[in-house]
């Protein structure tokens, strides 16, 4: 009766490869088996579940704030720390004035310096942009501005967003390693 022999085992996937002693085992077969196990392990390690964007937004901003359905969220490393960040468009026009009065920091995309908004700032019915560092609700940066779309720009160190502003210009939102900044990449 043949006996089983464990040839390779991986903790990441829990797969165990058994060979029967009666089968001829050559070095080439063992190498192919080891390569297959490595591929299966890598696939299991790198397969990340999709984040629950609505739950992350709710956790960061509270009840009643949901991702704007017409704009797909973006997952990229905006800060250059090697960790994925989440950028999502939200509509919080009804809460904006109250948040500002309570001191929540919301950066004005229409200001060259991304100056925080104040309760007396002129407010339009525009959009909020929420960026969650490392996809953690407590690492949130909030922006507000009149933009009609965005495009992901991948850089050598970190990603950026090109925002199509209502004025017709394109504004690049990026992190310089210490804070978020903007620059005009195309004027109207």
N, C-alpha and C positions, 0 to 999 in steps of 0.2 A: 504494500500500500504506500503510495507516495506521501511524503511529508511536506508541509508548507514551510517556506523560508521567506522571511521578510527581507526584501531587497532594498526598499526605500520607503520612507514615511515622512510626511510633512505635517507640521503642527498647524500651519496657517489654514490648510483646507481640511485636515483630518483624514485625507486619503491615505490608504495603505496599499502598497503594491505587493502582492504575494506571487511567488513562483513555485511551481511544483518541482521537486528534486528530480523527477524523471525527465523533465524537459532539458534539452541541451542549452546551456547558458554560455554565451560568448561575451567577450568584452564589448563588442560593438552593440549588442543588444542592450547591455547594461547602460552604456553611454546614451543610447536613444531613449531608454526609459528615464534616466536621470534628467535628460533635456525636457522630456514631456512633463515630468513632475515640476521642473522649474517654471515652465510656461504656465501650467495650471496654478501654481502658487502665485506667480506674478499677477495673473488675471484676477485671482481672488483678492489680493492685496490692493490692487489699483482700482478695482471696481468699487466706486464710491456711490452710495445711495443718493438720489436726488434730494436736496433739502426741501423741507416743507416751507416754502417762501411765505405763504400767508401766516403761518404760525410764528415765523421769525419776525415778520413785520408787526404782528399783534404784540409780541413780547417786547419789541423795541419801542413801539409808539402807542400801544394801548388798543382797547376795543374800538371798533368802528373804522379803523384805518386798514385798508386793504390794498394790495398791489393793483395798479392800473392794468386792467386786462389787455388793453390794446398794445402794450409795450412789453416785450419779453425781458425778464430779468437777465442780468449778465453776471456770470461767475468768472472772476479773473483775479490775479494778484495785483491790486492797485497800489499797494504800499511797498512792494519790493522785499517783503519778509519771507517769501517762499510759501506763504499760506494763501489759500483761496479766500477772496473777499466777495461780498454780494452787493451788487448795485441794483436797485429796484425803484421804479417810478411809482409814487403814491399820490393820492389826492387827499390833502388834509386842509383844504381851504376853510372849512367850517371851524376847525380847531386852531388855525394859525394865530388869530388875534389873541385868544386865550393863552396859548402856549407862550407867545412873546411877552404878554403881561406877567406871566409867572416866571419869566427869565430863561426859558429854554433857548439855547443857542441854535439859530437857524441862519445859515450863510446865504447871503443874497448873490445869486449868480449874475445879476445885472450890475453888480459892483466890481470894479477891477480888482479890488483887494479881497474880495469875498467877505466883506465886512458883515458882522452879524446884523440881522434885521432888528428893528425896534418897533414897538407897537404903533408908532405914528408913521412908519413907512407906508407909502402908497402900495396897496395890495391889489393885485389883479387876480383873476381866476386862472392861475397857472398851475404848475405841478411841483410837487416835492420830489426830491431825489434823495433816497436813503442809501447810504453805503455802510455796510456792516463789516468791520474789520474782522478777519478770520471767521466770518459768518456768525459772529456773536452779538446778540442784541445789546449787550452793555458796551460794545465798542462801536457806537453809532456816530455817524457824521451826517447832518441833515442840511440839505440845500433847498432853495426855492427859486424858481425862475420860470420864464415863459419860453419853453423850448418845445419843438414839435417832433423831435426824434433824436436818436443817438446812434453812434457807431463806435464799436470797440476798436481801439488802436493798441496793438501789442508792441511793447518796447523791449529793449534788451534787459533792463532791470525790472520794470513794472509796466502794467497796462495803464491806459488812459481812456477817457471817453470824449469823443467829439460830439458836442451838443449842437443841433440845428436850432438856433435861436429864432424866436418869432420875428425879430428884426431883419432876418435874412443872413446874418453872419453865422459863422461856425466858431464855437468856443471850445477850446480843449481844457478839460478838467483833469488834473493830474496831481500826484503826490510827489513832492520833491525829497521825500525821506523824513521830513519833519512835520509837514502839514500839506493840506490841499491848496492848490493854486490854479489859476486859469490864465489862458492867453488866447487871443484871437488868432485863429489860423486862416480865416477867410472873412473878409469884410463883405457886407451886402452890396 
